[in-house]
Amino acid sequence: MIIGKILDGEKRVKFSVEIHCNVCGKLVPGGLQTGESYYQTDGFKTELEEFKQNYLCGICRDVDRSKK
């Protein structure tokens, strides 16, 4: 999954962070990617923390969408 900004021709940084669905608690499979210049900046850290707090797995996301 890509998070943050990746500029044209920029190298991607792949990293693993343990993220769980906020509804069912399932562990998110795979890793994350971002651009080399964006990795470890304050904006990146803020976006990652917000992503962790709001993440829903595919099943829980689909259930939430079908309720609307």
Distance bins in CASP14 RR format, pairs under 12 A and 6 or more apart:
PFRMAT RR
TARGET T0000
AUTHOR 0000-0000-0000
RMODE 2
METHOD distances of the structure
MODEL  1
1 12 0 0 0 0 0 1 0 0 0 0 0
1 14 0 0 0 0 0 1 0 0 0 0 0
1 15 0 0 0 0 0 1 0 0 0 0 0
1 16 0 0 0 0 0 1 0 0 0 0 0
1 17 0 0 0 0 0 1 0 0 0 0 0
1 19 0 0 0 0 1 0 0 0 0 0 0
1 28 1 0 0 1 0 0 0 0 0 0 0
1 29 0 0 0 0 1 0 0 0 0 0 0
1 30 1 0 0 1 0 0 0 0 0 0 0
1 31 1 0 0 1 0 0 0 0 0 0 0
1 32 1 0 1 0 0 0 0 0 0 0 0
1 33 1 0 0 1 0 0 0 0 0 0 0
1 34 0 0 0 0 1 0 0 0 0 0 0
1 48 0 0 0 0 0 1 0 0 0 0 0
1 51 0 0 0 0 1 0 0 0 0 0 0
1 55 0 0 0 0 1 0 0 0 0 0 0
1 57 0 0 0 0 0 1 0 0 0 0 0
1 58 0 0 0 0 0 1 0 0 0 0 0
2 10 0 0 0 0 0 1 0 0 0 0 0
2 12 0 0 0 0 1 0 0 0 0 0 0
2 13 0 0 0 0 0 1 0 0 0 0 0
2 14 0 0 0 0 0 1 0 0 0 0 0
2 15 0 0 0 0 0 1 0 0 0 0 0
2 31 0 0 0 0 0 1 0 0 0 0 0
2 32 1 0 0 1 0 0 0 0 0 0 0
2 33 1 0 1 0 0 0 0 0 0 0 0
2 34 1 0 0 1 0 0 0 0 0 0 0
2 35 0 0 0 0 1 0 0 0 0 0 0
2 38 0 0 0 0 0 1 0 0 0 0 0
2 47 0 0 0 0 0 1 0 0 0 0 0
2 51 0 0 0 0 0 1 0 0 0 0 0
3 12 0 0 0 0 0 1 0 0 0 0 0
3 13 0 0 0 0 0 1 0 0 0 0 0
3 14 0 0 0 0 0 1 0 0 0 0 0
3 15 0 0 0 0 1 0 0 0 0 0 0
3 17 0 0 0 0 1 0 0 0 0 0 0
3 19 0 0 0 0 0 1 0 0 0 0 0
3 28 0 0 0 0 0 1 0 0 0 0 0
3 31 0 0 0 0 1 0 0 0 0 0 0
3 32 1 0 1 0 0 0 0 0 0 0 0
3 33 1 0 0 1 0 0 0 0 0 0 0
3 34 1 0 1 0 0 0 0 0 0 0 0
3 35 0 0 0 0 1 0 0 0 0 0 0
3 38 0 0 0 0 1 0 0 0 0 0 0
3 39 0 0 0 0 1 0 0 0 0 0 0
3 43 0 0 0 0 0 1 0 0 0 0 0
3 44 1 0 0 1 0 0 0 0 0 0 0
3 45 0 0 0 0 0 1 0 0 0 0 0
3 46 0 0 0 0 0 1 0 0 0 0 0
3 47 1 0 0 1 0 0 0 0 0 0 0
3 48 1 0 0 1 0 0 0 0 0 0 0
3 49 0 0 0 0 0 1 0 0 0 0 0
3 50 0 0 0 0 1 0 0 0 0 0 0
3 51 1 0 0 1 0 0 0 0 0 0 0
3 52 0 0 0 0 0 1 0 0 0 0 0
3 55 0 0 0 0 0 1 0 0 0 0 0
4 10 0 0 0 0 0 1 0 0 0 0 0
4 12 0 0 0 0 0 1 0 0 0 0 0
4 13 0 0 0 0 0 1 0 0 0 0 0
4 32 0 0 0 0 1 0 0 0 0 0 0
4 33 0 0 0 0 1 0 0 0 0 0 0
4 34 1 0 1 0 0 0 0 0 0 0 0
4 35 1 0 0 1 0 0 0 0 0 0 0
4 36 0 0 0 0 0 1 0 0 0 0 0
4 37 0 0 0 0 0 1 0 0 0 0 0
4 38 1 0 1 0 0 0 0 0 0 0 0
4 39 0 0 0 0 1 0 0 0 0 0 0
4 40 0 0 0 0 0 1 0 0 0 0 0
4 41 0 0 0 0 1 0 0 0 0 0 0
4 43 0 0 0 0 1 0 0 0 0 0 0
4 44 1 0 0 1 0 0 0 0 0 0 0
4 45 0 0 0 0 0 1 0 0 0 0 0
4 46 0 0 0 0 0 1 0 0 0 0 0
4 47 1 0 1 0 0 0 0 0 0 0 0
4 48 0 0 0 0 1 0 0 0 0 0 0
4 50 0 0 0 0 0 1 0 0 0 0 0
4 51 0 0 0 0 1 0 0 0 0 0 0
5 12 0 0 0 0 0 1 0 0 0 0 0
5 13 0 0 0 0 0 1 0 0 0 0 0
5 33 0 0 0 0 0 1 0 0 0 0 0
5 34 1 0 0 1 0 0 0 0 0 0 0
5 35 1 0 0 1 0 0 0 0 0 0 0
5 36 0 0 0 0 0 1 0 0 0 0 0
5 37 1 0 0 1 0 0 0 0 0 0 0
5 38 1 0 1 0 0 0 0 0 0 0 0
5 39 0 0 0 0 1 0 0 0 0 0 0
5 41 0 0 0 0 1 0 0 0 0 0 0
5 43 0 0 0 0 1 0 0 0 0 0 0
5 44 0 0 0 0 1 0 0 0 0 0 0
5 47 0 0 0 0 1 0 0 0 0 0 0
6 12 1 0 0 1 0 0 0 0 0 0 0
6 13 0 0 0 0 1 0 0 0 0 0 0
6 14 0 0 0 0 0 1 0 0 0 0 0
6 32 0 0 0 0 0 1 0 0 0 0 0
6 33 1 0 0 1 0 0 0 0 0 0 0
6 34 1 0 0 1 0 0 0 0 0 0 0
6 35 1 0 1 0 0 0 0 0 0 0 0
6 36 0 0 0 0 1 0 0 0 0 0 0
6 37 0 0 0 0 1 0 0 0 0 0 0
6 38 1 0 0 1 0 0 0 0 0 0 0
6 39 0 0 0 0 0 1 0 0 0 0 0
6 44 0 0 0 0 0 1 0 0 0 0 0
7 34 0 0 0 0 0 1 0 0 0 0 0
7 35 1 0 0 1 0 0 0 0 0 0 0
7 36 0 0 0 0 1 0 0 0 0 0 0
7 37 1 0 0 1 0 0 0 0 0 0 0
7 38 0 0 0 0 1 0 0 0 0 0 0
8 35 0 0 0 0 0 1 0 0 0 0 0
8 37 0 0 0 0 0 1 0 0 0 0 0
9 35 0 0 0 0 1 0 0 0 0 0 0
9 36 0 0 0 0 1 0 0 0 0 0 0
9 37 0 0 0 0 0 1 0 0 0 0 0
10 33 0 0 0 0 0 1 0 0 0 0 0
10 34 0 0 0 0 1 0 0 0 0 0 0
10 35 1 0 1 0 0 0 0 0 0 0 0
10 36 1 0 1 0 0 0 0 0 0 0 0
10 37 1 0 0 1 0 0 0 0 0 0 0
10 38 0 0 0 0 1 0 0 0 0 0 0
10 39 0 0 0 0 0 1 0 0 0 0 0
11 33 0 0 0 0 0 1 0 0 0 0 0
11 34 0 0 0 0 0 1 0 0 0 0 0
11 35 1 0 0 1 0 0 0 0 0 0 0
11 36 1 0 1 0 0 0 0 0 0 0 0
11 37 0 0 0 0 1 0 0 0 0 0 0
11 38 0 0 0 0 0 1 0 0 0 0 0
11 39 0 0 0 0 1 0 0 0 0 0 0
12 31 0 0 0 0 0 1 0 0 0 0 0
12 32 0 0 0 0 0 1 0 0 0 0 0
12 33 1 0 1 0 0 0 0 0 0 0 0
12 34 1 0 0 1 0 0 0 0 0 0 0
12 35 1 0 1 0 0 0 0 0 0 0 0
12 36 1 0 0 1 0 0 0 0 0 0 0
12 37 0 0 0 0 0 1 0 0 0 0 0
12 38 0 0 0 0 0 1 0 0 0 0 0
12 39 0 0 0 0 1 0 0 0 0 0 0
13 31 0 0 0 0 0 1 0 0 0 0 0
13 32 0 0 0 0 1 0 0 0 0 0 0
13 33 1 0 0 1 0 0 0 0 0 0 0
13 34 1 0 1 0 0 0 0 0 0 0 0
13 35 1 0 1 0 0 0 0 0 0 0 0
13 36 1 0 1 0 0 0 0 0 0 0 0
13 37 0 0 0 0 1 0 0 0 0 0 0
13 38 0 0 0 0 1 0 0 0 0 0 0
13 39 1 0 1 0 0 0 0 0 0 0 0
13 40 0 0 0 0 1 0 0 0 0 0 0
13 41 0 0 0 0 0 1 0 0 0 0 0
13 44 0 0 0 0 1 0 0 0 0 0 0
14 30 0 0 0 0 1 0 0 0 0 0 0
14 31 1 0 0 1 0 0 0 0 0 0 0
14 32 1 0 0 1 0 0 0 0 0 0 0
14 33 1 0 1 0 0 0 0 0 0 0 0
14 34 0 0 0 0 1 0 0 0 0 0 0
14 35 0 0 0 0 1 0 0 0 0 0 0
14 36 0 0 0 0 0 1 0 0 0 0 0
14 39 0 0 0 0 1 0 0 0 0 0 0
15 30 0 0 0 0 0 1 0 0 0 0 0
15 31 1 0 0 1 0 0 0 0 0 0 0
15 32 1 0 1 0 0 0 0 0 0 0 0
15 33 1 0 0 1 0 0 0 0 0 0 0
15 34 1 0 0 1 0 0 0 0 0 0 0
15 35 0 0 0 0 0 1 0 0 0 0 0
15 36 0 0 0 0 0 1 0 0 0 0 0
15 38 0 0 0 0 0 1 0 0 0 0 0
15 39 1 0 0 1 0 0 0 0 0 0 0
15 40 0 0 0 0 1 0 0 0 0 0 0
15 44 0 0 0 0 0 1 0 0 0 0 0
15 48 0 0 0 0 1 0 0 0 0 0 0
16 27 0 0 0 0 0 1 0 0 0 0 0
16 28 0 0 0 0 1 0 0 0 0 0 0
16 29 0 0 0 0 0 1 0 0 0 0 0
16 30 1 0 0 1 0 0 0 0 0 0 0
16 31 1 0 1 0 0 0 0 0 0 0 0
16 32 1 0 0 1 0 0 0 0 0 0 0
16 33 0 0 0 0 0 1 0 0 0 0 0
17 27 0 0 0 0 0 1 0 0 0 0 0
17 28 0 0 0 0 1 0 0 0 0 0 0
17 30 0 0 0 0 1 0 0 0 0 0 0
17 31 1 0 0 1 0 0 0 0 0 0 0
17 32 1 0 0 1 0 0 0 0 0 0 0
17 33 0 0 0 0 0 1 0 0 0 0 0
17 34 0 0 0 0 0 1 0 0 0 0 0
17 39 0 0 0 0 0 1 0 0 0 0 0
17 44 0 0 0 0 0 1 0 0 0 0 0
17 45 0 0 0 0 0 1 0 0 0 0 0
17 47 0 0 0 0 0 1 0 0 0 0 0
17 48 1 0 0 1 0 0 0 0 0 0 0
17 49 0 0 0 0 0 1 0 0 0 0 0
17 51 0 0 0 0 1 0 0 0 0 0 0
17 52 1 0 0 1 0 0 0 0 0 0 0
17 55 0 0 0 0 0 1 0 0 0 0 0
18 25 0 0 0 0 0 1 0 0 0 0 0
18 26 0 0 0 0 0 1 0 0 0 0 0
18 27 1 0 0 1 0 0 0 0 0 0 0
18 28 0 0 0 0 1 0 0 0 0 0 0
18 29 0 0 0 0 0 1 0 0 0 0 0
18 30 0 0 0 0 0 1 0 0 0 0 0
18 31 0 0 0 0 0 1 0 0 0 0 0
18 32 0 0 0 0 0 1 0 0 0 0 0
18 48 0 0 0 0 0 1 0 0 0 0 0
18 52 0 0 0 0 1 0 0 0 0 0 0
18 55 0 0 0 0 0 1 0 0 0 0 0
19 25 0 0 0 0 1 0 0 0 0 0 0
19 26 0 0 0 0 1 0 0 0 0 0 0
19 27 1 0 0 1 0 0 0 0 0 0 0
19 28 1 0 1 0 0 0 0 0 0 0 0
19 29 0 0 0 0 1 0 0 0 0 0 0
19 30 0 0 0 0 1 0 0 0 0 0 0
19 31 0 0 0 0 1 0 0 0 0 0 0
19 32 0 0 0 0 1 0 0 0 0 0 0
19 48 0 0 0 0 1 0 0 0 0 0 0
19 49 0 0 0 0 0 1 0 0 0 0 0
19 50 0 0 0 0 0 1 0 0 0 0 0
19 51 1 0 0 1 0 0 0 0 0 0 0
19 52 1 0 1 0 0 0 0 0 0 0 0
19 53 0 0 0 0 1 0 0 0 0 0 0
19 54 0 0 0 0 0 1 0 0 0 0 0
19 55 1 0 1 0 0 0 0 0 0 0 0
19 56 0 0 0 0 0 1 0 0 0 0 0
19 57 0 0 0 0 1 0 0 0 0 0 0
20 26 1 0 0 1 0 0 0 0 0 0 0
20 27 1 0 1 0 0 0 0 0 0 0 0
20 28 1 0 0 1 0 0 0 0 0 0 0
20 29 0 0 0 0 0 1 0 0 0 0 0
20 51 0 0 0 0 0 1 0 0 0 0 0
20 52 0 0 0 0 1 0 0 0 0 0 0
20 53 0 0 0 0 0 1 0 0 0 0 0
20 54 0 0 0 0 0 1 0 0 0 0 0
20 55 1 0 0 1 0 0 0 0 0 0 0
20 56 0 0 0 0 0 1 0 0 0 0 0
20 57 0 0 0 0 1 0 0 0 0 0 0
20 60 0 0 0 0 0 1 0 0 0 0 0
21 27 0 0 0 0 1 0 0 0 0 0 0
21 28 1 0 0 1 0 0 0 0 0 0 0
21 29 0 0 0 0 0 1 0 0 0 0 0
21 52 0 0 0 0 0 1 0 0 0 0 0
21 53 0 0 0 0 0 1 0 0 0 0 0
21 54 0 0 0 0 0 1 0 0 0 0 0
21 55 1 0 0 1 0 0 0 0 0 0 0
21 56 1 0 1 0 0 0 0 0 0 0 0
21 57 1 1 0 0 0 0 0 0 0 0 0
21 58 0 0 0 0 1 0 0 0 0 0 0
21 59 0 0 0 0 1 0 0 0 0 0 0
21 60 1 0 1 0 0 0 0 0 0 0 0
21 61 0 0 0 0 1 0 0 0 0 0 0
21 63 0 0 0 0 0 1 0 0 0 0 0
21 64 0 0 0 0 0 1 0 0 0 0 0
22 28 0 0 0 0 0 1 0 0 0 0 0
22 50 0 0 0 0 0 1 0 0 0 0 0
22 51 0 0 0 0 0 1 0 0 0 0 0
22 52 0 0 0 0 1 0 0 0 0 0 0
22 53 1 0 0 1 0 0 0 0 0 0 0
22 54 1 0 0 1 0 0 0 0 0 0 0
22 55 1 0 0 1 0 0 0 0 0 0 0
22 56 1 0 0 1 0 0 0 0 0 0 0
22 57 0 0 0 0 1 0 0 0 0 0 0
22 60 1 0 0 1 0 0 0 0 0 0 0
22 61 0 0 0 0 0 1 0 0 0 0 0
22 64 0 0 0 0 0 1 0 0 0 0 0
23 54 0 0 0 0 0 1 0 0 0 0 0
23 55 0 0 0 0 1 0 0 0 0 0 0
23 56 1 0 0 1 0 0 0 0 0 0 0
23 57 1 0 0 1 0 0 0 0 0 0 0
23 58 0 0 0 0 0 1 0 0 0 0 0
23 59 0 0 0 0 1 0 0 0 0 0 0
23 60 1 0 1 0 0 0 0 0 0 0 0
23 61 0 0 0 0 1 0 0 0 0 0 0
23 62 0 0 0 0 0 1 0 0 0 0 0
23 63 0 0 0 0 1 0 0 0 0 0 0
23 64 0 0 0 0 1 0 0 0 0 0 0
24 55 0 0 0 0 0 1 0 0 0 0 0
24 56 0 0 0 0 1 0 0 0 0 0 0
24 57 1 0 0 1 0 0 0 0 0 0 0
24 58 0 0 0 0 1 0 0 0 0 0 0
24 59 1 0 0 1 0 0 0 0 0 0 0
24 60 1 0 1 0 0 0 0 0 0 0 0
24 61 0 0 0 0 0 1 0 0 0 0 0
24 63 0 0 0 0 1 0 0 0 0 0 0
24 64 0 0 0 0 0 1 0 0 0 0 0
25 55 0 0 0 0 1 0 0 0 0 0 0
25 56 0 0 0 0 1 0 0 0 0 0 0
25 57 1 0 0 1 0 0 0 0 0 0 0
25 59 0 0 0 0 0 1 0 0 0 0 0
25 60 0 0 0 0 1 0 0 0 0 0 0
26 55 0 0 0 0 0 1 0 0 0 0 0
26 56 0 0 0 0 1 0 0 0 0 0 0
26 57 1 0 1 0 0 0 0 0 0 0 0
26 58 0 0 0 0 1 0 0 0 0 0 0
26 59 1 0 0 1 0 0 0 0 0 0 0
26 60 0 0 0 0 1 0 0 0 0 0 0
26 61 0 0 0 0 0 1 0 0 0 0 0
27 55 0 0 0 0 0 1 0 0 0 0 0
27 57 0 0 0 0 1 0 0 0 0 0 0
28 51 0 0 0 0 1 0 0 0 0 0 0
28 52 0 0 0 0 1 0 0 0 0 0 0
28 55 1 0 0 1 0 0 0 0 0 0 0
28 56 0 0 0 0 0 1 0 0 0 0 0
28 57 1 0 0 1 0 0 0 0 0 0 0
28 58 0 0 0 0 1 0 0 0 0 0 0
28 60 0 0 0 0 0 1 0 0 0 0 0
28 61 0 0 0 0 0 1 0 0 0 0 0
29 57 0 0 0 0 1 0 0 0 0 0 0
29 58 0 0 0 0 0 1 0 0 0 0 0
32 38 0 0 0 0 0 1 0 0 0 0 0
32 39 0 0 0 0 0 1 0 0 0 0 0
32 44 0 0 0 0 0 1 0 0 0 0 0
32 47 0 0 0 0 0 1 0 0 0 0 0
32 48 1 0 0 1 0 0 0 0 0 0 0
32 51 0 0 0 0 1 0 0 0 0 0 0
32 52 0 0 0 0 0 1 0 0 0 0 0
32 55 0 0 0 0 0 1 0 0 0 0 0
33 39 0 0 0 0 1 0 0 0 0 0 0
33 44 0 0 0 0 0 1 0 0 0 0 0
34 40 0 0 0 0 1 0 0 0 0 0 0
34 41 0 0 0 0 1 0 0 0 0 0 0
34 43 0 0 0 0 0 1 0 0 0 0 0
34 44 1 0 0 1 0 0 0 0 0 0 0
34 45 0 0 0 0 0 1 0 0 0 0 0
34 47 0 0 0 0 1 0 0 0 0 0 0
34 48 0 0 0 0 1 0 0 0 0 0 0
34 51 0 0 0 0 0 1 0 0 0 0 0
35 41 0 0 0 0 0 1 0 0 0 0 0
35 44 0 0 0 0 1 0 0 0 0 0 0
36 44 0 0 0 0 0 1 0 0 0 0 0
37 43 0 0 0 0 0 1 0 0 0 0 0
37 44 0 0 0 0 1 0 0 0 0 0 0
38 44 1 0 1 0 0 0 0 0 0 0 0
38 45 0 0 0 0 0 1 0 0 0 0 0
38 46 0 0 0 0 0 1 0 0 0 0 0
38 47 0 0 0 0 1 0 0 0 0 0 0
38 48 0 0 0 0 0 1 0 0 0 0 0
39 45 0 0 0 0 1 0 0 0 0 0 0
39 47 0 0 0 0 0 1 0 0 0 0 0
39 48 0 0 0 0 0 1 0 0 0 0 0
40 46 0 0 0 0 0 1 0 0 0 0 0
40 47 0 0 0 0 0 1 0 0 0 0 0
40 48 0 0 0 0 1 0 0 0 0 0 0
41 47 0 0 0 0 1 0 0 0 0 0 0
41 48 0 0 0 0 0 1 0 0 0 0 0
42 48 0 0 0 0 0 1 0 0 0 0 0
42 49 0 0 0 0 0 1 0 0 0 0 0
43 49 0 0 0 0 1 0 0 0 0 0 0
43 50 0 0 0 0 1 0 0 0 0 0 0
43 51 0 0 0 0 0 1 0 0 0 0 0
44 50 0 0 0 0 0 1 0 0 0 0 0
44 51 0 0 0 0 0 1 0 0 0 0 0
45 51 0 0 0 0 0 1 0 0 0 0 0
45 52 0 0 0 0 0 1 0 0 0 0 0
46 52 0 0 0 0 0 1 0 0 0 0 0
46 53 0 0 0 0 0 1 0 0 0 0 0
47 53 0 0 0 0 0 1 0 0 0 0 0
47 54 0 0 0 0 0 1 0 0 0 0 0
48 54 0 0 0 0 0 1 0 0 0 0 0
48 55 0 0 0 0 0 1 0 0 0 0 0
49 55 0 0 0 0 0 1 0 0 0 0 0
54 60 0 0 0 0 0 1 0 0 0 0 0
54 61 0 0 0 0 0 1 0 0 0 0 0
54 64 0 0 0 0 0 1 0 0 0 0 0
55 61 0 0 0 0 1 0 0 0 0 0 0
56 62 0 0 0 0 1 0 0 0 0 0 0
56 63 0 0 0 0 1 0 0 0 0 0 0
56 64 1 0 0 1 0 0 0 0 0 0 0
56 65 0 0 0 0 1 0 0 0 0 0 0
57 63 0 0 0 0 1 0 0 0 0 0 0
57 64 0 0 0 0 0 1 0 0 0 0 0
58 64 0 0 0 0 1 0 0 0 0 0 0
58 65 0 0 0 0 1 0 0 0 0 0 0
58 66 0 0 0 0 0 1 0 0 0 0 0
59 65 0 0 0 0 0 1 0 0 0 0 0
59 66 0 0 0 0 0 1 0 0 0 0 0
60 66 0 0 0 0 0 1 0 0 0 0 0
60 67 0 0 0 0 0 1 0 0 0 0 0
61 67 0 0 0 0 0 1 0 0 0 0 0
61 68 0 0 0 0 0 1 0 0 0 0 0
62 68 0 0 0 0 0 1 0 0 0 0 0
END
